[in-house]
Amino acid sequence: MLREKPLHAALKQWCAEPGDRFEVAVGGFVIDVVRDDLLIEVQTSSFSKMKRKLVRLLDDGHRIRVVHPIASEKVIVRVGDGGEVLGRRRSPKRGSSVDVFAELVSFPTLVDHPGLDLVIVLTREEELRRHQPGKAWRRKGWVVEERHLVEVLDSMLIRSSSDLADLLPAGLGDRFTTADLASRLGCPRRIAQQMTYCLRNTGQIVQTGKRGNAIEYRRA
């Protein structure tokens, strides 16, 4: 808890109910929130970091809920060495539920485990950045230091891969490529590729052939 970041702490409080216990040792791991027989893990970063924990605890028969935030709206706050605010601006990037596929590529088939569910939390956040020369060269040395929860805008419970398939956009057509998917979603092609990877590995979509050099898919 000494190393806990503000966003993680705020989401623990958001999902907590009376009687919940925090930071409980279970099966050799520390669990964020324990509610009766349900283990709740708030994961604000890469899912790959928690794969070993999930597999072990699920194999031991535990029920687990993963709570994952996606910033739908973000304000970037630049701070100086003394913590003073140097500037604020609204980020043009707007996250959506489909961004979860960028993390689910670490263990797509685990989504169908009967002991696991996932809560996608769409948030409004403030992202604090501090200048550290020589780091984060794409941001010209401005390193993300903390993320702060301003507001929870919406949430979505994923119990299986069929719930993930519901994120496929309307009007996609019977056959589609990742380019079609990216166009309908208004997202980068990379997210569409990660989405098709996850849905194909869980059997929600199947490959039907090719359209030029692009693979075509359809719902299973």
DRENVEXMI-780239 format. One line per field, with one value per residue: residue in three letters; chain; residue number from 1; x, y, z of N, C-alpha, C in turn. Coordinates in pm, 1 decimal. Layout:
% residues N
code: (ALA  ...)
unit: (A  ...)
pos: (NUM  ...)
n.X: (X  ...)
n.Y: (Y  ...)
n.Z: (Z  ...)
ca.X: (X  ...)
ca.Y: (Y  ...)
ca.Z: (Z  ...)
c.X: (X  ...)
c.Y: (Y  ...)
c.Z: (Z  ...)
% end
This chain:
% residues 220
code: (MET  LEU  ARG  GLU  LYS  PRO  LEU  HIS  ALA  ALA  LEU  LYS  GLN  TRP  CYS  ALA  GLU  PRO  GLY  ASP  ARG  PHE  GLU  VAL  ALA  VAL  GLY  GLY  PHE  VAL  ILE  ASP  VAL  VAL  ARG  ASP  ASP  LEU  LEU  ILE  GLU  VAL  GLN  THR  SER  SER  PHE  SER  LYS  MET  LYS  ARG  LYS  LEU  VAL  ARG  LEU  LEU  ASP  ASP  GLY  HIS  ARG  ILE  ARG  VAL  VAL  HIS  PRO  ILE  ALA  SER  GLU  LYS  VAL  ILE  VAL  ARG  VAL  GLY  ASP  GLY  GLY  GLU  VAL  LEU  GLY  ARG  ARG  ARG  SER  PRO  LYS  ARG  GLY  SER  SER  VAL  ASP  VAL  PHE  ALA  GLU  LEU  VAL  SER  PHE  PRO  THR  LEU  VAL  ASP  HIS  PRO  GLY  LEU  ASP  LEU  VAL  ILE  VAL  LEU  THR  ARG  GLU  GLU  GLU  LEU  ARG  ARG  HIS  GLN  PRO  GLY  LYS  ALA  TRP  ARG  ARG  LYS  GLY  TRP  VAL  VAL  GLU  GLU  ARG  HIS  LEU  VAL  GLU  VAL  LEU  ASP  SER  MET  LEU  ILE  ARG  SER  SER  SER  ASP  LEU  ALA  ASP  LEU  LEU  PRO  ALA  GLY  LEU  GLY  ASP  ARG  PHE  THR  THR  ALA  ASP  LEU  ALA  SER  ARG  LEU  GLY  CYS  PRO  ARG  ARG  ILE  ALA  GLN  GLN  MET  THR  TYR  CYS  LEU  ARG  ASN  THR  GLY  GLN  ILE  VAL  GLN  THR  GLY  LYS  ARG  GLY  ASN  ALA  ILE  GLU  TYR  ARG  ARG  ALA)
unit: (A  A  A  A  A  A  A  A  A  A  A  A  A  A  A  A  A  A  A  A  A  A  A  A  A  A  A  A  A  A  A  A  A  A  A  A  A  A  A  A  A  A  A  A  A  A  A  A  A  A  A  A  A  A  A  A  A  A  A  A  A  A  A  A  A  A  A  A  A  A  A  A  A  A  A  A  A  A  A  A  A  A  A  A  A  A  A  A  A  A  A  A  A  A  A  A  A  A  A  A  A  A  A  A  A  A  A  A  A  A  A  A  A  A  A  A  A  A  A  A  A  A  A  A  A  A  A  A  A  A  A  A  A  A  A  A  A  A  A  A  A  A  A  A  A  A  A  A  A  A  A  A  A  A  A  A  A  A  A  A  A  A  A  A  A  A  A  A  A  A  A  A  A  A  A  A  A  A  A  A  A  A  A  A  A  A  A  A  A  A  A  A  A  A  A  A  A  A  A  A  A  A  A  A  A  A  A  A  A  A  A  A  A  A  A  A  A  A  A  A)
pos: (1  2  3  4  5  6  7  8  9  10  11  12  13  14  15  16  17  18  19  20  21  22  23  24  25  26  27  28  29  30  31  32  33  34  35  36  37  38  39  40  41  42  43  44  45  46  47  48  49  50  51  52  53  54  55  56  57  58  59  60  61  62  63  64  65  66  67  68  69  70  71  72  73  74  75  76  77  78  79  80  81  82  83  84  85  86  87  88  89  90  91  92  93  94  95  96  97  98  99  100  101  102  103  104  105  106  107  108  109  110  111  112  113  114  115  116  117  118  119  120  121  122  123  124  125  126  127  128  129  130  131  132  133  134  135  136  137  138  139  140  141  142  143  144  145  146  147  148  149  150  151  152  153  154  155  156  157  158  159  160  161  162  163  164  165  166  167  168  169  170  171  172  173  174  175  176  177  178  179  180  181  182  183  184  185  186  187  188  189  190  191  192  193  194  195  196  197  198  199  200  201  202  203  204  205  206  207  208  209  210  211  212  213  214  215  216  217  218  219  220)
n.X: (82.1  209.7  329.7  119.1  -63.5  -253.7  -482.6  -529.9  -589.7  -823.1  -1001.9  -1026.1  -1173.3  -1401.1  -1514.3  -1562.7  -1760.1  -1964.0  -1815.4  -1619.2  -1278.2  -942.8  -631.8  -548.4  -389.0  -383.2  -340.5  -64.7  -47.1  -114.5  -427.4  -634.2  -906.7  -1128.7  -1428.0  -1637.8  -1632.8  -1525.3  -1259.1  -1117.5  -939.2  -776.5  -658.5  -453.8  -257.3  -54.0  -198.8  -44.7  123.7  -22.0  -94.7  18.0  -62.3  -345.4  -389.5  -289.1  -456.3  -712.3  -686.9  -677.2  -936.2  -1060.5  -1285.2  -1261.2  -1251.3  -1158.2  -1084.5  -1067.3  -950.9  -1028.3  -935.9  -1168.6  -1192.0  -939.5  -728.6  -425.1  -176.6  91.7  359.0  594.3  922.5  875.6  613.4  439.1  185.0  237.8  105.5  -203.6  -391.5  -643.7  -647.8  -646.6  -703.4  -942.1  -1044.8  -1203.7  -1428.5  -1330.3  -1058.9  -971.6  -893.6  -629.5  -498.3  -605.7  -490.7  -291.3  -399.1  -632.7  -813.1  -863.7  -1070.5  -1305.3  -1307.7  -1494.6  -1464.0  -1380.6  -1437.6  -1464.8  -1446.8  -1490.2  -1402.3  -1496.9  -1344.6  -1301.4  -1007.6  -718.4  -392.8  -80.3  224.8  578.5  881.3  1158.7  1462.6  1598.8  1434.4  1130.1  1121.1  944.5  756.3  905.3  1059.1  869.6  738.9  496.0  366.6  161.3  -181.4  -500.7  -823.3  -1105.4  -1376.3  -1608.8  -1740.5  -1882.0  -1949.4  -1879.3  -1967.5  -1795.8  -1851.8  -1792.0  -1648.3  -1845.7  -1967.9  -1765.5  -1773.2  -1997.5  -1904.1  -1838.7  -1903.2  -2220.9  -2357.7  -2142.0  -2130.1  -2156.8  -1913.7  -1590.0  -1291.0  -991.4  -947.8  -1203.5  -1325.8  -1179.3  -1250.7  -1530.8  -1535.1  -1386.7  -1124.9  -765.7  -594.1  -439.7  -572.3  -802.3  -687.6  -592.8  -833.0  -961.7  -780.9  -821.1  -1096.9  -1099.6  -939.3  -1101.0  -1310.0  -1522.5  -1525.8  -1452.8  -1207.9  -1261.1  -1151.7  -979.6  -954.5  -814.6  -502.6  -586.6  -714.8  -1033.3  -1312.3  -1584.8  -1870.6  -1887.3)
n.Y: (-120.6  114.7  180.8  233.5  378.1  683.0  648.6  372.9  337.2  493.4  355.4  116.1  200.2  281.2  41.2  -95.6  -245.5  -232.8  -417.3  -537.8  -653.2  -529.0  -556.3  -837.0  -1141.1  -1413.4  -1737.3  -1699.9  -1458.1  -1102.4  -963.3  -711.8  -643.4  -827.5  -996.5  -1180.6  -1483.4  -1380.1  -1250.9  -942.1  -766.7  -473.8  -351.3  -137.3  -124.0  -316.2  -626.4  -851.3  -864.2  -976.2  -1228.7  -1475.0  -1474.0  -1478.8  -1726.3  -1913.0  -1867.1  -1912.0  -2180.2  -2283.1  -2269.3  -2025.6  -1741.9  -1465.0  -1117.4  -879.6  -543.2  -288.5  23.0  254.8  545.1  757.8  1027.6  1269.9  1487.5  1644.1  1723.6  1923.3  1925.7  2096.1  2051.7  2109.8  2045.4  2232.9  2350.7  2362.6  2371.9  2292.2  2075.4  1945.6  1613.0  1496.5  1234.5  978.8  723.5  397.8  119.0  -87.6  -68.4  -241.0  -475.5  -449.8  -524.0  -774.4  -948.2  -1078.9  -1296.3  -1419.5  -1646.2  -1697.3  -1546.1  -1687.0  -1852.9  -1996.9  -1894.7  -1635.2  -1287.1  -964.6  -617.0  -337.6  -7.6  304.0  614.5  955.2  1129.8  1278.7  1325.0  1332.2  1477.0  1488.1  1660.2  1484.5  1484.1  1296.9  1079.9  912.7  984.8  1024.2  1189.5  1405.6  1404.8  1428.7  1262.1  1026.0  1051.9  1015.2  902.4  1035.5  971.3  1134.1  1106.9  838.1  734.4  533.1  178.0  -166.3  -502.6  -795.3  -1122.8  -1339.6  -1448.7  -1405.2  -1174.2  -996.9  -1014.0  -868.9  -615.0  -575.8  -363.4  -229.1  -276.3  -385.2  -584.1  -907.2  -1025.5  -925.0  -723.0  -635.6  -372.6  -283.9  -313.8  -135.0  103.0  118.2  130.1  352.9  351.1  290.6  79.2  -112.9  -172.6  -292.6  -520.4  -647.3  -695.3  -876.2  -1085.5  -1170.4  -1238.0  -1434.2  -1632.5  -1707.0  -1821.3  -1668.4  -1534.0  -1635.1  -1718.2  -1659.8  -1642.4  -1452.7  -1108.0  -966.6  -894.7  -899.4  -1059.4  -1207.7  -1210.8  -1361.2  -1363.1  -1633.1)
n.Z: (0.0  49.8  -187.4  -347.6  -611.3  -677.6  -854.3  -847.0  -573.6  -553.9  -720.0  -583.8  -363.8  -500.0  -597.1  -366.1  -102.7  199.0  461.5  312.2  282.3  277.6  99.2  141.7  221.9  9.2  -89.6  -124.3  -249.6  -252.6  -225.1  -356.4  -280.1  -80.4  -84.4  79.4  -80.8  -307.5  -492.1  -558.7  -793.9  -872.8  -1167.0  -1309.9  -1495.7  -1724.3  -1822.1  -1846.3  -1631.7  -1428.3  -1498.0  -1406.3  -1137.0  -1164.0  -1297.7  -1110.8  -884.0  -989.0  -1061.1  -809.1  -735.5  -674.4  -698.1  -910.7  -972.4  -1205.6  -1215.0  -1439.4  -1545.9  -1810.4  -1967.7  -2068.0  -2089.4  -2051.4  -1869.1  -1905.9  -1681.1  -1623.9  -1401.7  -1185.5  -1030.3  -766.1  -735.2  -829.4  -1052.2  -1392.0  -1626.8  -1796.7  -2003.9  -2219.6  -2321.6  -2657.9  -2707.4  -2673.4  -2482.9  -2516.1  -2456.2  -2619.1  -2605.1  -2414.8  -2531.4  -2599.2  -2371.5  -2313.5  -2492.7  -2364.0  -2227.9  -2372.6  -2380.0  -2117.4  -2034.2  -2059.4  -1843.3  -1583.8  -1329.5  -1346.1  -1393.1  -1554.9  -1506.7  -1691.3  -1659.2  -1746.1  -1737.8  -1616.4  -1602.4  -1443.0  -1551.5  -1423.8  -1514.5  -1507.0  -1580.2  -1693.6  -1805.3  -2074.1  -2054.0  -2164.1  -2449.6  -2662.2  -2557.0  -2514.2  -2278.1  -2075.8  -1818.3  -1717.1  -1404.2  -1212.8  -1202.8  -1160.7  -1041.3  -1153.2  -1211.1  -1242.0  -1537.5  -1666.5  -1657.8  -1735.2  -1725.2  -1790.4  -1847.2  -2003.6  -2319.6  -2504.8  -2421.3  -2480.3  -2756.6  -2805.1  -2827.2  -3086.5  -3359.8  -3473.7  -3801.7  -3929.8  -4121.6  -4287.9  -4353.6  -4269.9  -4244.2  -4057.7  -4121.1  -4192.5  -3945.0  -3782.6  -3907.0  -3862.3  -3584.1  -3536.6  -3447.5  -3393.9  -3632.2  -3509.1  -3265.1  -3365.4  -3477.7  -3245.6  -3123.8  -3303.3  -3280.0  -3012.1  -3015.4  -3209.5  -3093.5  -2884.3  -3009.7  -3099.7  -3340.9  -3678.3  -3927.0  -4267.7  -4517.8  -4767.2  -4859.2  -5105.2  -4978.1  -4718.9  -4430.0  -4399.8  -4175.9  -3990.8  -3772.4  -3538.7)
ca.X: (0.0  298.1  361.5  -6.0  -87.3  -385.3  -590.6  -554.4  -655.7  -957.4  -1086.2  -1055.3  -1283.4  -1519.0  -1576.0  -1578.9  -1888.4  -1946.9  -1773.9  -1504.1  -1145.6  -844.9  -492.8  -556.1  -302.9  -456.8  -263.5  69.0  -57.7  -191.0  -545.5  -678.2  -1033.2  -1189.7  -1569.6  -1678.9  -1543.6  -1485.7  -1134.5  -1124.4  -809.7  -776.3  -540.0  -447.4  -150.0  -53.4  -254.4  57.2  184.9  -105.7  -136.0  57.7  -149.1  -479.2  -389.6  -271.5  -573.3  -824.4  -661.0  -706.7  -1080.7  -1110.3  -1356.9  -1183.0  -1299.6  -1055.3  -1139.5  -968.7  -995.9  -990.0  -962.5  -1249.2  -1155.0  -816.7  -662.6  -282.6  -129.3  238.0  398.6  736.3  990.6  815.7  472.7  356.9  123.5  296.3  10.9  -308.4  -457.2  -725.9  -592.0  -738.6  -731.3  -1057.1  -1047.7  -1334.7  -1425.1  -1253.1  -917.3  -938.3  -832.7  -483.9  -450.1  -654.1  -405.5  -204.0  -464.4  -770.3  -901.0  -893.3  -1196.2  -1415.4  -1300.5  -1615.6  -1431.9  -1325.5  -1507.8  -1389.6  -1524.3  -1427.5  -1448.7  -1463.1  -1316.2  -1245.2  -885.7  -609.7  -264.5  28.2  352.7  691.9  988.3  1280.7  1544.0  1654.7  1331.6  1006.5  1161.9  829.5  688.4  1009.3  1104.5  760.3  710.9  371.1  398.4  43.3  -313.0  -600.4  -962.2  -1194.0  -1514.2  -1641.6  -1843.6  -1963.2  -1880.0  -1934.5  -1927.5  -1766.6  -1852.1  -1741.6  -1608.0  -1963.9  -1985.8  -1665.4  -1819.9  -2098.9  -1836.0  -1832.3  -1996.9  -2333.9  -2334.3  -2010.4  -2143.1  -2137.2  -1771.0  -1519.2  -1146.6  -954.6  -965.2  -1346.9  -1353.5  -1120.8  -1329.7  -1659.1  -1513.0  -1313.4  -1008.5  -647.7  -594.6  -377.4  -675.8  -887.2  -612.7  -593.1  -970.5  -985.2  -696.9  -887.7  -1224.7  -1071.5  -888.5  -1210.9  -1411.1  -1635.7  -1522.0  -1371.7  -1150.2  -1337.7  -1077.0  -905.1  -997.1  -681.3  -406.6  -644.3  -794.2  -1173.4  -1368.4  -1728.6  -1908.4  -1900.4)
ca.Y: (0.0  230.5  213.4  241.9  501.6  740.6  590.6  239.4  352.9  546.1  250.8  22.5  256.9  284.9  -90.7  -157.4  -248.1  -253.4  -551.5  -582.7  -644.6  -477.9  -603.9  -964.7  -1246.8  -1531.7  -1826.0  -1647.9  -1329.5  -999.9  -930.6  -574.9  -643.3  -958.7  -988.3  -1319.8  -1571.2  -1310.4  -1175.1  -831.6  -709.8  -353.2  -355.2  -13.3  -135.1  -431.9  -751.8  -957.4  -868.6  -1048.1  -1356.9  -1584.8  -1468.4  -1522.9  -1869.7  -1986.4  -1854.5  -1980.1  -2324.1  -2318.2  -2265.8  -1895.2  -1653.5  -1342.0  -1008.1  -782.5  -410.9  -221.5  153.8  309.9  689.0  810.1  1168.9  1288.5  1617.6  1628.8  1829.6  1925.5  1980.4  2121.5  1972.0  2137.7  2009.4  2341.7  2323.6  2443.9  2382.9  2190.8  2069.7  1827.2  1521.4  1468.3  1091.6  934.7  578.2  331.9  -17.6  -178.7  -60.0  -351.0  -584.0  -431.6  -597.3  -912.6  -1033.8  -1155.9  -1423.0  -1408.5  -1759.2  -1700.7  -1473.0  -1783.3  -1932.9  -1968.4  -1827.1  -1501.6  -1185.5  -842.0  -493.4  -226.2  117.2  422.5  717.4  1087.2  1128.1  1374.8  1257.3  1422.2  1450.5  1566.2  1656.6  1413.6  1478.7  1166.9  976.3  933.7  1073.1  1059.0  1301.6  1506.7  1403.1  1440.9  1126.9  1011.7  1025.0  965.3  921.9  1062.4  952.2  1248.9  1059.3  717.5  769.6  415.3  51.2  -278.4  -631.8  -899.2  -1254.5  -1439.8  -1391.6  -1360.8  -1033.4  -922.9  -1009.2  -763.8  -489.5  -559.6  -255.3  -254.1  -239.3  -432.4  -671.9  -1050.2  -1051.5  -800.1  -725.7  -545.7  -235.6  -255.2  -302.9  -9.4  212.4  125.4  166.3  478.2  324.0  251.9  -56.7  -202.7  -217.5  -386.2  -645.7  -710.5  -740.3  -998.4  -1190.9  -1221.3  -1300.8  -1557.7  -1732.4  -1751.9  -1884.7  -1579.8  -1508.3  -1733.5  -1671.5  -1714.9  -1632.6  -1328.5  -1003.7  -917.0  -945.6  -887.9  -1173.6  -1179.2  -1281.3  -1352.1  -1414.1  -1779.6)
ca.Z: (0.0  50.2  -326.1  -421.0  -684.5  -647.0  -933.4  -792.8  -444.2  -574.7  -777.7  -475.6  -286.8  -586.1  -610.4  -233.8  -34.5  343.7  500.2  233.4  345.1  182.5  106.5  213.5  167.8  -34.9  -176.1  -150.6  -316.8  -182.7  -302.7  -327.6  -205.8  -62.9  -47.3  99.0  -156.7  -430.3  -487.7  -654.2  -826.5  -954.9  -1252.4  -1387.2  -1594.6  -1813.1  -1773.6  -1846.6  -1499.0  -1333.3  -1553.9  -1316.8  -1019.1  -1201.0  -1328.1  -985.3  -797.1  -1054.0  -1047.3  -669.9  -716.2  -631.1  -790.4  -922.3  -1056.2  -1242.0  -1242.4  -1524.9  -1593.6  -1940.2  -1962.9  -2177.1  -2095.1  -1974.1  -1865.1  -1877.8  -1592.6  -1611.3  -1272.1  -1167.7  -928.5  -636.2  -738.1  -882.0  -1181.8  -1499.1  -1737.2  -1808.5  -2134.6  -2241.6  -2420.5  -2768.7  -2711.2  -2595.5  -2474.3  -2517.5  -2403.4  -2704.3  -2570.0  -2324.8  -2608.1  -2597.3  -2254.5  -2314.2  -2576.0  -2274.1  -2192.1  -2423.5  -2350.0  -1974.7  -2014.3  -2051.5  -1720.7  -1504.9  -1204.4  -1371.5  -1469.8  -1577.0  -1508.5  -1761.9  -1599.8  -1825.3  -1638.4  -1643.4  -1522.6  -1456.4  -1562.4  -1383.6  -1581.2  -1458.9  -1679.5  -1656.5  -1927.3  -2109.5  -2045.7  -2240.7  -2558.9  -2746.9  -2492.1  -2492.3  -2140.4  -1978.5  -1768.9  -1642.0  -1264.1  -1143.2  -1262.8  -1057.5  -1082.2  -1134.2  -1213.5  -1316.7  -1634.7  -1699.1  -1633.6  -1810.8  -1670.6  -1890.0  -1783.1  -2097.2  -2447.6  -2579.5  -2384.6  -2557.8  -2895.6  -2813.7  -2857.3  -3232.0  -3392.8  -3563.4  -3941.2  -3972.7  -4237.9  -4261.2  -4366.0  -4240.0  -4220.3  -3948.1  -4170.4  -4177.3  -3802.5  -3734.8  -3963.5  -3793.4  -3444.4  -3527.1  -3362.9  -3471.6  -3689.2  -3410.7  -3171.4  -3439.4  -3489.2  -3114.2  -3101.3  -3380.8  -3220.9  -2892.7  -3049.6  -3284.1  -2999.7  -2797.5  -3093.2  -3128.3  -3484.7  -3751.0  -4052.3  -4380.1  -4642.5  -4783.1  -4951.3  -5140.9  -4879.7  -4585.2  -4383.3  -4371.7  -4061.7  -3967.0  -3640.6  -3536.0)
c.X: (85.5  331.4  235.2  -24.3  -230.3  -500.9  -629.0  -632.0  -800.3  -1051.6  -1116.8  -1173.5  -1412.5  -1590.1  -1607.2  -1722.2  -1864.1  -1913.5  -1657.0  -1375.7  -1043.9  -706.5  -482.5  -466.8  -387.7  -367.0  -126.5  70.3  -134.9  -303.5  -597.8  -801.7  -1086.0  -1331.4  -1624.8  -1582.5  -1498.4  -1358.7  -1139.1  -986.3  -826.5  -646.1  -539.0  -341.9  -162.8  -110.4  -149.1  121.7  105.8  -144.5  -103.5  -32.5  -287.9  -485.1  -379.3  -398.6  -696.4  -808.6  -691.8  -854.9  -1138.5  -1191.4  -1285.8  -1254.7  -1185.2  -1124.2  -1033.5  -1021.9  -944.2  -1030.9  -1039.7  -1221.1  -1035.2  -768.0  -517.8  -235.0  22.3  275.1  550.1  794.4  931.3  667.8  382.0  306.4  179.2  200.2  -87.9  -363.1  -536.6  -662.7  -692.2  -777.7  -848.3  -1061.8  -1190.0  -1317.5  -1338.9  -1103.7  -874.6  -869.8  -680.6  -421.6  -488.6  -573.6  -311.6  -265.2  -610.0  -861.6  -938.5  -1025.4  -1314.1  -1405.2  -1420.9  -1589.5  -1386.5  -1427.1  -1426.6  -1484.3  -1440.7  -1487.9  -1402.5  -1455.6  -1289.1  -1127.4  -804.1  -479.4  -152.5  158.2  458.8  807.2  1112.5  1363.8  1603.5  1554.9  1213.0  1030.4  1046.3  750.0  786.9  1047.0  995.6  710.4  579.2  404.3  281.5  -80.1  -413.3  -740.6  -1042.7  -1338.2  -1521.5  -1759.6  -1936.4  -1882.3  -1952.4  -1879.5  -1912.6  -1758.4  -1794.7  -1705.0  -1727.5  -1997.0  -1885.7  -1709.4  -1928.1  -2036.4  -1811.6  -1937.7  -2109.5  -2295.8  -2201.8  -2018.4  -2114.1  -1990.5  -1698.0  -1370.4  -1116.6  -964.9  -1111.3  -1380.5  -1301.7  -1202.5  -1461.5  -1643.7  -1450.6  -1191.8  -888.1  -657.9  -537.3  -480.3  -768.0  -818.3  -609.6  -731.0  -998.7  -901.5  -768.2  -1016.4  -1205.1  -1024.1  -995.3  -1326.6  -1530.6  -1641.1  -1433.8  -1320.7  -1222.7  -1260.9  -1000.5  -975.2  -870.2  -580.0  -461.9  -727.9  -937.5  -1221.6  -1520.7  -1753.9  -1924.8  -2049.1)
c.Y: (125.6  275.8  234.8  379.3  551.1  677.6  453.8  248.0  398.9  439.2  141.4  71.7  258.5  150.5  -156.2  -147.6  -268.0  -398.5  -606.4  -567.3  -607.0  -536.4  -731.5  -1066.9  -1369.9  -1613.4  -1775.6  -1515.9  -1231.5  -954.4  -793.5  -571.6  -786.1  -940.2  -1130.0  -1410.6  -1509.2  -1229.3  -1068.4  -770.5  -588.2  -351.6  -233.6  -19.2  -266.3  -557.4  -862.4  -972.9  -954.6  -1187.6  -1472.3  -1590.3  -1522.6  -1673.8  -1952.0  -1983.9  -1920.8  -2131.2  -2373.2  -2305.8  -2133.5  -1826.4  -1519.2  -1243.0  -910.2  -651.6  -330.9  -87.9  187.1  456.6  732.5  958.3  1190.3  1432.4  1594.4  1750.0  1819.0  1994.6  1998.1  2036.1  1993.0  2105.5  2117.5  2307.6  2419.4  2462.9  2268.2  2193.9  1940.3  1740.1  1497.6  1320.6  1057.9  782.7  525.2  188.2  -111.2  -172.8  -172.7  -464.9  -571.7  -505.5  -744.5  -1004.7  -1117.7  -1289.9  -1424.1  -1522.5  -1766.3  -1630.8  -1568.6  -1874.5  -1897.5  -1894.2  -1683.7  -1411.6  -1056.5  -723.5  -386.2  -97.0  233.4  542.7  853.8  1101.6  1255.9  1296.3  1356.4  1380.1  1544.7  1551.3  1590.0  1396.7  1340.6  1053.7  1015.2  1026.0  1110.9  1175.0  1410.5  1520.8  1415.9  1301.8  1126.7  968.1  962.6  985.3  937.4  1042.8  1078.1  1201.4  927.2  750.2  653.7  291.3  -60.0  -408.6  -732.8  -1032.9  -1364.2  -1371.0  -1349.7  -1215.9  -945.6  -909.0  -903.6  -627.0  -471.5  -457.7  -299.5  -211.6  -286.8  -516.4  -815.9  -1090.1  -919.8  -826.5  -634.6  -399.1  -192.6  -229.1  -170.9  110.2  229.1  171.5  304.6  466.1  290.6  107.0  -156.5  -257.1  -318.2  -521.4  -720.0  -766.4  -870.0  -1114.1  -1254.0  -1296.0  -1428.5  -1667.8  -1784.1  -1811.1  -1798.5  -1536.2  -1614.7  -1669.7  -1738.6  -1715.2  -1502.5  -1235.3  -929.1  -978.3  -945.9  -1011.6  -1127.1  -1267.5  -1273.1  -1400.0  -1565.6  -1817.6)
c.Z: (0.0  -91.7  -410.3  -484.4  -659.3  -724.5  -879.8  -661.6  -460.9  -631.2  -676.7  -393.6  -368.5  -589.7  -475.9  -182.6  115.2  375.3  421.0  313.8  237.0  209.2  190.7  144.0  136.2  -126.5  -212.7  -224.8  -229.1  -274.6  -260.6  -238.2  -198.7  -10.8  -40.0  21.5  -289.0  -406.8  -597.0  -670.0  -915.4  -1034.4  -1343.1  -1496.9  -1671.4  -1747.9  -1765.3  -1709.6  -1401.6  -1382.3  -1459.8  -1194.3  -1051.8  -1221.6  -1200.0  -900.0  -857.8  -1044.9  -906.1  -636.7  -670.9  -740.5  -790.4  -1013.1  -1080.0  -1279.3  -1317.4  -1575.2  -1733.2  -1940.1  -2086.6  -2198.5  -2003.9  -1984.2  -1825.5  -1798.7  -1581.9  -1480.5  -1267.0  -1056.8  -789.5  -629.2  -791.7  -1022.5  -1286.2  -1615.6  -1736.1  -1950.9  -2145.4  -2350.2  -2532.1  -2775.9  -2620.0  -2598.1  -2479.8  -2471.5  -2487.0  -2675.0  -2477.0  -2400.2  -2614.7  -2479.0  -2259.0  -2404.7  -2489.8  -2235.9  -2240.4  -2380.8  -2202.8  -1942.9  -1998.4  -1930.0  -1633.4  -1374.2  -1221.1  -1439.4  -1468.0  -1576.6  -1578.5  -1706.9  -1687.4  -1731.3  -1700.6  -1549.0  -1540.2  -1455.2  -1532.1  -1450.3  -1526.0  -1557.4  -1622.2  -1783.5  -1949.6  -2102.5  -2133.3  -2360.9  -2650.9  -2688.8  -2452.3  -2344.7  -2035.8  -1940.7  -1691.0  -1499.5  -1189.5  -1229.8  -1148.6  -1114.2  -1050.4  -1122.8  -1288.3  -1406.9  -1665.4  -1663.3  -1706.9  -1753.5  -1783.4  -1817.5  -1873.2  -2227.8  -2532.2  -2545.3  -2460.6  -2703.7  -2913.9  -2842.7  -3007.6  -3273.5  -3483.9  -3704.9  -3996.4  -4099.7  -4201.3  -4267.4  -4343.6  -4221.9  -4101.4  -3991.5  -4158.7  -4030.8  -3746.2  -3783.2  -3889.6  -3649.6  -3430.1  -3437.9  -3450.5  -3520.8  -3588.6  -3311.5  -3239.4  -3455.4  -3356.6  -3080.9  -3176.1  -3327.5  -3101.5  -2927.4  -3130.8  -3190.5  -2904.0  -2877.9  -3126.8  -3273.9  -3548.8  -3879.1  -4168.1  -4510.9  -4647.1  -4881.1  -4990.9  -5045.6  -4737.6  -4552.7  -4355.8  -4256.8  -4068.0  -3824.8  -3646.1  -3529.6)
% end
